Amino acid sequence: PTPTPTPTPTPTPTPTDASTMPATEVPSSAPSTAAAATTGTPTTGDKTTVPTAITGTPTTGGTTIAPAGTMSVAPAASTTTVPSPATIVTETPTGSTTATPNSGTTSPTSMTSATDAPTAMTPQPDINECAGGSPCGTGQTCSDPDTSYGSQHDFVCTCDSDVTISKTDGPATCEKDECAVGDPCGTGQKCSDPNVSPKSLKDFTCTCAADASLIAIGTAATCEADECVTGPCGMGQSCNDPDMSYGSQHDFVCTCDSDSTISKTDGPATCEKDECAAKPCGAGQTCSDPNSSPKSLKDFTCTCDQDSSIKTVGTAATCEADECATAPCGVGQSCNDPDTSYGSQNDFVCTCDSDATISKTDGPAVCEKDECAGVPNPCAQGQTCSDPNPSPKSLKDFTCTCDGNPSVKAMGTSAICEIDECVTGPCGTGQSCNDPDTSYGSQNDFVCTCDSDATISKTDGSATCEKDECAAKPCGAGQTCSDPNSSPKSLKDF
């Protein structure tokens, strides 16, 4: 067996019109290297034409393919060792292709049309994925390393603030504010992130709201809040906050200075309890509490005001109390207490001196009721109200009298009054006055009419009955003016 030579790799040739390229001449009688398939022109003489436009790869059968772009004529003395199975392919003048074995015998192996040529692919346009609206967004730079049609999703977004941060096929993460995620500091603390780069982590700062000097970096600060600072216990008590951490609230303790055994959590303690403040003795008795400690109860004393020798401890005394002794009824009324025993309270009776039929229990009676004192006044404007009998039993007896005409009055209701505005003589001499509506609500409607000319009049004021044109000195110096008719209707007659 003839050893098969190792094929030499060659680049893929570019399709070219074989008719315009020079051919490589190989003697037909010498062993030659030929391609498995060639196209070109027919052979001339004893030379075999091998086109330079050759496509394909070396075959396993030992056929050697001439590299693309090699244009030379092999000399007669130059030979190429070809294994015995190798075949040289040549073109015949008729356009058919003949495969020639290296032994020199020719046998038809395949027929290929001389018009067959490589078909070029339609070129595709380049695509820059960064073109148009940038897919990276604001603050990032987009670059597309390969804009060929078949290369997609390989654009790279790079942060303007840090060029070391980038991402392929999508926007990069240029900022990461650690304070914005999960509240790392917790309640009562303020979080700040000085560097929001995603490469700078655990650099956020937690500052205690109660004390800005307490801070921590990368974790929550340990804050303290002493609830006693505001003095919640008040005077006479001491305050203690057993746990001043921020999360511990409403646990301060107030302890009485007078008695350290009395304390209260989350508020002032009750250090004193004056039992007399609740008035346990009642009216007519004086209460005293010798020990106001909340632990000392039922030790108050009730002493009768009328007889101090009568007293009890821890309960009201049994006294006699005349409730009329303090004159609760006032002037013009008499007081009577039908039962002065201690258990009988608020039963005194006030009776009106002016009318014994009017009385009230446990308070002054209403002996007078002036109906004119009410608001609003029962009489209308421009009227005077009078109540001849202010007894609460005598109602609707008030009188309304018209101010403009006292002869006009009404009882128990407002009077219907008339006011003649001409009564005061508002028009003056030489004019007559007329008030067309003298009702109280009709004001400023009187009319003044000139006696010299009834056609001249004025409402709500004196009319102008004379107009002496000479008063304005229309003639000037050296002339005497006279106006024969001073009526305001007779003008330009001076």
Protein Blocks (a to p, Z undefined) as FASTA:
>chain_A
ZZddddddddddddddfklpccddddfkbccdddfbdcddddehjbdcddfbdgddddfk
opacddehiacdddfklccdddfkbccddddfkopacdddfkopacdfbdcdfkbccddd
dddddddfkgcjafkbghiacddfblcfklghkaccddfklmkbccehiacdfbdcfklg
oplnoghiacddfblcfklghkaccddfklmkbccehiacdddddfklnopnoghiacdd
fblcfklghkaccddfklmkbccehiacdfbccfklnopnoghiacddfblcfklghkac
cddfklmkbccehiacdddddfklnopnoghiacddfblcfklghkaccddfklmkbcce
hiacdfbccfklpccdfbdehiacddfblcfklghkaccddfklmkbccehiacdddddf
klnopnoghiacddfblcfklghkaccddfklmkbccehiacdfbdcfklnopnoghiac
ddfblcfklghiZZ
